[in-house]
Amino acid sequence: MNMKLDEPRTRVIDPQLHAQPPRNRGRLLLAAAAFLVVVAVIVAAGIIPRQRARAALRQETNAMAIPTVLVVHPKKAAAAEEIVLPANLQAYTDAPIYARTNGYLKKWYVDIGARVKAGQLLAEIDTPEVDQQLRQARADLNTAEANLHLSQITADRYAGLLKTDSVSKQDADNAAGDYEAKQAIVKSGEANVQRLTELQSFQRIYAPFDGVITARNTDIGQLIDSGASGGQGRELFHIASVKKLRAYVNVPQDYSRTAKPGLVADLTFPELPGKRVPGKLVSTSDSIDPTSRTLLVQFEVDNSNGELLPGAYAALHLKLPAGSSSYIVPATSLMFRSEGLRLATVNDGKAALLPVSIGRDFGTEVEVISGLTGNESIIVNPLDSLLPGQQVRIAQHSEAGK
């Protein structure tokens, strides 16, 4: 069949292709909707858990960023407190015994540990040189007295002759002046004899007070040099009065105001376990040592039974009244900052750093003498990075020291 090229082609449509039933079309729509639902469920199943995980992680991170702390409450210090301080015992009176004259030790009568009375003879010194000087001085005194007697006779004679004009006035005055000069020579000789007599009396060495001999540094035949002629004097004996003892204690500056005369304390000794010896504070130095920042105080201790020994170490149990605002807190709660000592506390869930002043250090605990009211919640072992106002979480409450 022949057709012209410019004639339009006729499209034949099969009517069966468009004549699909409505039921097949509904199935297609339902399948498409089901597919979309499945896709939505799959998408939701992947996104929602991730969002929930992110939210949970965010919440956990924020929660972990808040530090958890353990807090305690400060403990009120006791009304009367006791501090233990080292003390040194010394004899109430202590003196070295030296020789006052030169010679050789003739004999000694007491040794170390001997208890002596005031005026008791301790030793004798042989002084041949002093004895010889004394004999010579007495002879010189006798000569001076003889010359004085002759001069007196001459002066009296010239005075009588002067009345009859038998001698000149000048001769009488010369005789009177010679008599006065001889009197001065006699007085000088008497003073020299007295000096040597007293020096000779130092041959005997006596105890100056009741006490115990703690040292004997000489022996029979030893050369004794008093040091009067420029030599080196040496201690012969050492004596100490031990009926009463002095206990010297360095009290810290924080308690210096309460260490007043009349305060009573107890002393304990390592060699006397379980025994306490009372002592009474009698005086203080009234001055703080700039090196140790302590006040030197002196206690008087009775030792009439001789049980205590001078020079011994003792522990002084000093009872002092505590301040009204004194509290005990753990030592681990303190923070050492550049601005000063701080104590970490919690107030309404936020951290606060309080400036405080401490007193005594008990090792695991310290005494806070200012900066606390007693109602604070104190953080134990605070982080070094803890800042004022930072939010914290409290883990537990307890009492300080428990």
C-alpha positions in Angstrom: 0.0 0.0 0.0 1.3 3.3 -1.0 1.1 6.3 1.3 2.2 9.8 1.0 5.1 11.0 3.0 3.4 14.2 4.3 0.3 12.5 5.5 0.1 12.1 9.3 0.4 8.8 10.8 -2.5 7.5 12.7 -1.7 6.1 16.3 -3.8 3.0 17.2 -4.5 2.7 20.9 -5.5 -0.6 22.4 -8.5 0.0 24.5 -7.6 -2.9 26.8 -4.5 -1.1 28.1 -6.6 1.8 29.7 -9.4 -0.3 30.7 -7.7 -1.6 34.0 -10.1 -2.4 36.8 -10.2 -0.1 39.9 -9.2 -2.9 42.2 -5.7 -3.2 40.7 -5.2 0.6 41.1 -6.0 0.4 44.8 -3.6 -2.4 45.3 -0.8 -0.3 43.7 -1.6 2.7 46.0 -1.7 0.5 49.0 1.6 -1.1 48.1 3.1 2.3 47.7 1.8 3.5 51.0 3.1 0.4 52.7 6.5 1.0 51.2 6.6 4.6 52.5 5.6 3.4 56.0 8.3 0.8 56.0 10.8 3.4 54.9 9.6 5.9 57.6 9.8 3.2 60.2 13.3 2.3 59.2 14.4 5.9 59.2 12.7 6.5 62.6 14.3 3.4 64.0 17.7 4.7 63.1 17.3 8.4 64.0 15.4 8.2 67.3 17.8 5.9 69.2 20.7 8.1 68.1 18.9 11.2 69.3 18.1 9.5 72.6 21.7 8.3 72.9 23.0 11.8 72.2 20.6 13.3 74.8 21.6 10.6 77.4 25.3 11.2 76.7 24.8 15.0 77.0 22.9 14.5 80.3 25.6 12.1 81.6 28.4 14.4 80.6 26.7 17.3 82.3 26.2 15.2 85.4 29.8 14.0 85.4 31.0 17.5 85.1 29.6 18.3 88.6 32.1 17.0 91.2 30.9 14.8 93.9 32.3 15.7 97.3 32.3 14.3 100.8 31.4 16.8 103.5 31.8 16.9 107.3 30.7 19.4 109.9 33.2 21.1 112.2 33.5 19.8 115.7 33.5 22.3 118.6 36.8 22.4 120.6 36.7 21.4 124.2 36.2 24.2 126.8 39.5 23.4 128.5 42.3 22.2 126.2 45.6 20.5 126.9 48.7 21.0 124.9 51.9 19.0 125.5 55.2 20.9 125.2 58.8 19.9 125.8 60.4 21.2 129.0 63.9 21.3 130.3 64.6 20.9 134.0 67.3 23.0 135.7 68.5 23.3 139.2 66.9 26.2 141.2 70.4 27.4 142.0 73.5 26.3 140.1 77.1 27.5 140.6 80.6 26.5 139.7 83.2 26.7 142.5 86.6 28.2 141.7 89.7 28.8 143.8 90.5 32.3 145.0 94.2 31.6 145.7 97.1 29.8 144.1 98.7 26.6 145.3 98.3 22.9 145.3 95.2 20.9 146.2 95.9 19.4 149.6 92.7 17.4 150.1 89.1 17.1 148.9 86.3 16.0 151.1 83.3 15.5 148.8 82.8 13.7 145.5 80.1 13.8 142.9 76.6 13.0 144.2 77.4 14.2 147.7 74.7 16.3 149.4 76.3 19.2 151.2 75.1 22.0 153.6 75.9 25.6 153.3 79.3 26.3 154.8 80.5 22.7 154.6 84.2 22.2 153.8 84.8 20.9 150.4 88.6 21.0 149.9 91.8 22.5 151.2 94.6 24.1 149.2 98.3 24.3 150.2 99.5 27.8 149.5 103.2 28.1 150.4 103.7 31.3 148.4 100.8 33.1 150.1 102.0 31.9 153.5 105.4 33.4 152.8 104.0 36.7 151.6 101.9 36.9 154.7 104.9 36.4 157.0 106.9 39.0 155.1 104.0 41.4 155.3 103.7 41.0 159.1 107.4 41.6 159.5 107.1 44.8 157.4 104.2 45.8 159.6 106.3 45.3 162.7 109.1 47.4 161.2 106.6 50.2 160.3 105.1 50.1 163.8 108.6 50.4 165.4 109.4 53.4 163.2 106.1 54.9 164.0 106.8 54.6 167.7 110.2 56.3 167.3 108.7 59.0 165.2 106.0 59.6 167.8 108.6 60.1 170.5 110.6 62.5 168.3 107.6 64.5 167.4 106.5 64.8 171.1 110.0 65.8 172.1 110.2 68.5 169.5 106.8 69.8 170.5 108.0 70.2 174.1 111.3 71.9 173.1 109.4 74.3 170.9 107.5 75.7 173.9 110.9 76.8 175.4 112.2 77.9 172.0 115.0 75.3 172.2 114.3 74.2 168.6 113.0 76.0 165.6 109.5 75.8 164.3 110.7 74.1 161.2 112.3 71.2 163.1 109.2 70.7 165.1 107.1 70.6 161.9 109.5 68.1 160.3 109.2 65.8 163.3 105.4 66.0 163.2 105.2 65.3 159.5 107.5 62.3 159.8 105.2 61.0 162.5 102.1 61.3 160.2 104.0 59.6 157.3 104.9 56.7 159.6 101.3 56.4 160.6 100.3 56.0 156.9 103.0 53.4 156.4 101.6 51.4 159.3 98.1 51.6 157.9 99.3 50.4 154.5 101.1 47.5 156.2 98.0 46.6 158.2 95.9 46.6 155.0 98.5 44.3 153.2 98.5 41.9 156.1 94.7 41.9 156.1 94.7 41.2 152.3 97.1 38.3 152.6 95.2 36.9 155.6 92.0 36.8 153.7 93.8 35.3 150.7 95.2 32.7 153.0 91.7 31.9 154.2 90.8 30.9 150.7 92.9 27.8 151.3 89.6 26.3 152.5 86.8 26.0 150.0 83.2 25.9 151.5 79.8 25.2 150.0 77.9 28.4 149.3 74.5 26.8 149.7 72.7 23.5 150.4 72.9 21.3 147.3 74.4 18.3 145.6 77.9 18.1 144.1 77.4 17.4 140.4 81.1 17.7 139.3 84.6 17.4 140.8 87.3 18.6 138.4 90.3 18.4 140.6 92.4 16.0 142.6 95.1 15.9 145.3 98.4 17.5 144.2 96.9 19.4 141.3 98.2 22.9 140.6 95.5 25.5 141.5 95.5 28.8 139.6 93.0 31.3 140.6 93.5 33.4 137.4 94.4 36.5 139.4 97.8 36.7 137.8 96.5 36.4 134.3 96.3 32.6 134.2 93.3 30.5 133.2 91.2 29.7 136.3 89.6 26.3 136.4 86.4 25.1 138.0 87.0 22.8 140.9 83.5 21.7 141.9 80.0 22.3 140.6 77.1 22.5 143.0 73.4 22.5 142.4 70.4 23.1 144.6 67.8 20.5 143.8 65.1 20.9 146.5 63.3 23.0 143.9 63.7 22.8 140.2 63.0 25.2 137.3 61.2 24.0 134.2 61.7 26.1 131.1 59.1 25.8 128.4 58.6 27.6 125.0 54.9 28.3 124.6 53.7 29.0 121.1 52.6 32.6 120.3 49.0 31.6 119.9 48.8 30.7 123.6 51.1 33.3 125.0 48.3 35.5 126.3 46.9 32.7 128.5 50.3 31.7 129.9 50.1 33.8 133.1 51.9 33.4 136.5 49.9 31.2 138.7 48.9 28.7 136.0 49.4 25.1 137.2 50.5 22.3 134.9 51.7 18.7 135.1 55.0 17.3 134.1 55.6 13.7 133.0 58.9 11.9 132.6 60.0 9.0 130.4 61.6 7.3 133.4 58.5 7.7 135.6 55.6 6.3 133.5 52.2 7.1 134.8 53.3 9.7 137.3 52.5 13.4 137.0 54.4 16.0 138.9 52.7 19.4 139.4 54.4 22.6 138.5 53.5 26.3 138.9 54.2 29.0 136.4 56.1 31.7 138.2 57.4 34.0 135.5 57.7 34.6 131.8 60.1 36.4 129.5 57.4 38.9 128.4 58.9 38.7 125.0 58.3 36.6 121.9 61.4 35.0 120.4 61.5 36.3 116.8 63.1 33.1 115.6 60.8 30.4 117.1 57.7 32.7 117.7 57.4 31.3 121.2 57.3 32.8 124.8 59.8 31.4 127.3 58.0 30.6 130.6 59.4 29.3 133.9 57.7 26.8 136.1 58.7 25.9 139.7 58.6 22.2 140.6 59.0 20.8 144.1 61.7 18.2 144.4 62.0 17.8 148.2 62.2 14.0 147.8 65.1 14.3 145.3 63.3 12.1 142.8 63.8 14.5 139.9 67.2 15.2 138.3 68.3 18.6 137.0 69.0 18.6 133.3 66.3 16.1 132.6 63.7 16.2 129.7 60.1 16.4 130.6 56.7 16.8 128.8 54.6 19.6 130.2 50.8 19.1 130.0 49.5 22.7 129.9 45.8 23.2 130.2 44.7 26.3 128.4 41.1 27.7 127.9 40.0 27.4 124.3 38.6 30.3 122.4 34.9 30.6 121.9 35.2 30.2 118.1 37.6 27.3 118.1 36.7 24.3 116.0 38.3 21.0 114.9 38.3 20.1 111.2 40.1 17.5 109.1 43.6 18.6 107.9 42.7 17.4 104.4 40.0 20.0 104.1 42.6 22.9 104.0 43.5 24.5 100.7 46.7 26.4 100.3 46.1 29.2 97.8 48.2 32.2 96.8 45.8 34.5 98.5 46.2 32.6 101.8 44.8 29.5 103.7 41.3 28.6 102.6 38.7 26.1 103.8 36.4 24.5 101.1 32.7 24.5 102.1 29.3 23.8 100.4 26.5 26.3 100.5 23.2 25.6 98.5 25.0 23.1 96.2 27.8 25.5 95.4 31.4 25.6 96.6 32.7 28.4 98.7 36.3 29.1 99.9 36.5 30.6 103.4 39.6 32.3 104.7 40.5 30.8 108.1 43.3 30.9 110.7 44.5 27.7 112.3 45.9 27.0 115.8 47.3 23.6 116.8 48.1 20.8 114.4 47.0 17.4 115.6 48.2 15.6 112.6 45.0 14.3 110.9 43.1 17.3 112.4 43.7 20.9 112.9 42.2 23.6 115.1 40.6 26.5 113.4 40.6 29.6 115.7 38.8 32.0 113.3 36.7 32.0 110.2 34.0 29.4 111.1 30.6 29.6 112.8 30.2 25.8 113.3 27.3 25.4 110.8 29.4 24.9 107.6 29.5 21.8 105.5 33.2 21.3 104.9 34.6 19.5 101.9 37.1 16.7 102.6 39.9 16.4 100.1 38.7 19.3 97.8 40.1 19.4 94.2 42.8 21.9 93.5 40.8 23.2 90.6 37.7 23.9 92.7 36.5 27.4 92.2 34.2 29.6 94.3 30.6 29.3 93.1 31.2 26.0 91.3 28.3 23.5 91.5 29.0 20.4 93.5 27.1 17.3 94.5 27.2 16.1 98.2 27.9 12.4 98.6 27.7 12.1 102.4 27.5 14.1 105.7 29.4 13.2 108.8 30.9 14.7 111.9 34.5 15.9 111.9 36.9 13.5 113.5 34.6 10.5 113.1 
